[in-house]
Amino acid sequence: MRLILVILCLCCFSISNSQAQILKELLKNNTDSSAANSVSALGNLVKGSTFGAGLSKDDIINGLKQALEVGANKSITQLSALDGYFKNNAIKILMPPEAQKVEKTLRDMGLGTEVDNAILAMNRAAEDAAKSATPIFVNAIKGMTIQDGMQLLKGGDSAATHYLREKTTASLTTAFKPIVEQSLVKVDASKYWNSVFTTYNKVPFVKKINPDLTGYVTEKALNGLFYQVAQEEQKIRKDPVARTTDLLKKVFAQ
């Protein structure tokens, strides 16, 4: 019985004032014989304080859409700017792990500048491609259903980003690839690395490396984009300052 009373007391710190007052009355008059009723009342109070209470379905779906729009737009603006990828250590595109041996060999041969230029070119290609994400994101956000919204509202810190990733990866890959390829061609990065990898792969007994630099940069560019969108989503969920509209404040303050 004393354990039940402790639990009831602790709950007072996580519910509304009106609910706390009801609990106080329960505690004041509580006896062993009324323990079951007290626990039943507590269950009703907890049900009444669930996340999202008091929100209409329209509030939820529109709030989630707005959160994704805000997060996606901020991310695209940041990443499509000069050095958006290149100077962001969390998403900067480096040579793939399997190519690091090749990179070291080239640097040891005095070709470090060429390697650096190729790395810069990969990141510039990603920055160019990021601009094409906006219409694809917009279409995916428009297609969000009420059921999607309910699941995302109560999901993890990056649930909305995960939804966006599922809905847009195929389209973004199609949109990004030609832009990435064009950007890499500008500085002969694709041609250079394809030649290097092809030559390296001819060496006996070495682990073969995929020379598809365009495919690699496209994949890394998308990973960086969704990483950034997830960062923005977490801000909106956790930081009131990031809720820049009345609707976001209403939905995510629950």
N, C-alpha and C positions, 0 to 999 in steps of 0.2 A: 504494500500500500504506500509506503513512504517513497518507493521508487516511482510510483505513478505520480505522486505529488511533485517530485523533483522534475519529472518530464513536463508536467503541466506548467510549472514555473518557468522552465527554460523556454517553452513555446511562447510565453508572453513577450519575449524579446524580438520575435520574428513575425508578429502579426499586428494588425491595426489596433488603435486605441479602443475602439468599440468592442473588438473581439477580446482584447485584454481584460476589459471590465467584466465581461461575461465569465472569463476564466477566474477572475478574482472572487466572484460570487460563488462559483463552483468550489473553489478552494476553501472559502470561509465556512461553507456548510457541509463540507465533504466528510464522510465517514466511510468506514470499510464497506458498509452495506450499499453505499451509493457509488462505489468505485467504477462499476460497469457503466453507470449512467454518465459519469464524468468522462470516461474514455470515449464513450459514444459521442458526447458533445464535442470533445476535442477533435474527433474525426471529422465532424461536420464543419468545424472552424477551419481546419486545414484545407478541406475541399473548397471552402469559400475564399481561400487566399492563394489559389493557384496562379501561375504566371499567365498573364494575358487576360485575367478576369476583367469584365466590363468593356472589353473591346468588341466591336462588331466585326463580322467577317470582312467587310469592306475595309475597315481600319487595318486589319491584319495584312490583307493582300496588298493594299496600296502602300502600307508602311514598308513591307518587305521589298516591294518593287522600287520604292524610293531609296531605300538603303542600298540596294544593288546599283541603282543609277548613280547615286552619289559616289559610292566606292569605286565603281568602274570608271566613271569620268575622271576622278582624281588620279586614279592609277594610270590611265591612258595618257593624261596630260603630263604626269611626271616622267613616265617611261619613254614617251615619244620625243621628249626634249633632248637637246644635246647632252650627252653623258648620262642619260637616264638609266641606262644599263651599265655603262662602262665605269661610272664612279659610285655605283651602288654595290658594295662588297657582298651583300646578301644574294644578289642575282647576277653579278658580273659573269659573263660567259668566258670561260677559260677553255683550254684544249681538253678534250675528253681524256679520262684517266688512262685509257689504253694507248693514247698518243703521247703521253708524257715522256716516254723513253725517246721517241722521235724528237720531241721538242728539246730535250736535254742534249741530244747528239748535235742538233743544229746549232744550239747556243754554244756548245763546245767548239764548233767549227767556225765560230765568229759570225754566225747568222742570226744573232739575237734580235737585231733590228727588224729583220724580215718576220721573225716570230711575233714580235710585238705589234708590227703592222697588221699581221693576220688576225691577232686577237682583237685589236681595235676595230678591224673591219667586221668581225663577227658581231660585236656589240653595236656598231653603227647600223648593221643590217637589222638587228632586232629593234632598234629605235625607230627605224623607218617603218618596219612592219607593224609596230604597235598602233600606228595611226589608223590602220584598217580595221581595228577591233570594234570600234564604236557601233556601227550599224548592226553587226552580228550580235553584240551584247543587247542592243535595244530590242531586236526581234525576240531573243530568248526571254527577256524580262517581260515583254508584252504577253508572252504565252504562259506565264505563271498562273496556276489555278488556285482556287481556295484551299484545296487539299494540300497543295505544295506549300502554301503560305503557313498553314497551321503546323506542318511538320518543321518548317524552317525556323519559325518563331521560337519553338521550344528545342531546337537542335543545338549542336555545339557552337563554339565561337566562330567557326568557319562553315557552318551548314549551308548558308546562302551561296557562298563561293563554290562549294562542292556542287551545288545544284547548277550553277552557271557553267562550271567546268564540264559537267556531264552533257549539258545541252549545246555547248558551243565548240568543243574541242575539234570535232571533225571539220566544221565550217571554218574555224580559225586556221587550222592547218592548211586547208586549201587556199585561204586568202594570204597567209603569211609566206608560203613557200616561194611563189614567184617574186615577191618583193625581196625576200632574203637573198635569193639567187642573183637577182639583178644587182643588189648592193654589193655582194661578194665579187661579182664579175668586174665591177668598177675598179677594184684595186687588184684584180687578178688573184684574189685570195683563194677562191674555189679551185681555179686551175692549178695554182701552186701547190695547195695541200693535197689535191687529188694525185698530182704527180708524185709528191713525196711519199704518200701512203702506198701508192701502187708500187713504187720502187722498193719500199720497205717490206711490203708483203711478199716480194719475190725472194727475200732472204730465207734460206732454209731454216726450219725449226722455230721460227718466231711466231708469236701469236698474231694472227691476222687482224688487221684494223679496217673497219668500215670507212671507206674514203668519202662517204656521202656527207660532205660538210654542210650542204644545204639542209639536209634532213636533221642533222645534229643541232645546228643553230636554230632551226625552226622549233624543235622540241624544247630547247633551253629557253628560247624567247617566250614560249607559252608558259613554261613553268614559272618564269620570272613574273609574267603578267598576273597569273593567278595567285602567286605569293603576295604580290602587292595588293591585289583586291582583297585577299584574306586579311591583310593588315588593316585595311580601311574598315572592313566589316567588324573586326574586333574592337576598333576604336568606337564605332557607333554603338555596339552592344555594351561596352564597359565605361565609356567616357561621356558624360552628359554634354561636355563642350563640343563633341563631334556630332551631336544631334542638331543639325543646323536648321531644321524645320519644325513647325509645331507638330506635324504628324509623326515625325521620328521621335520626338520627345514623348508623345503620347503612347506610342507602341512599345518603345524600348525602356520606358520608365517603369513598366509593370514588374 
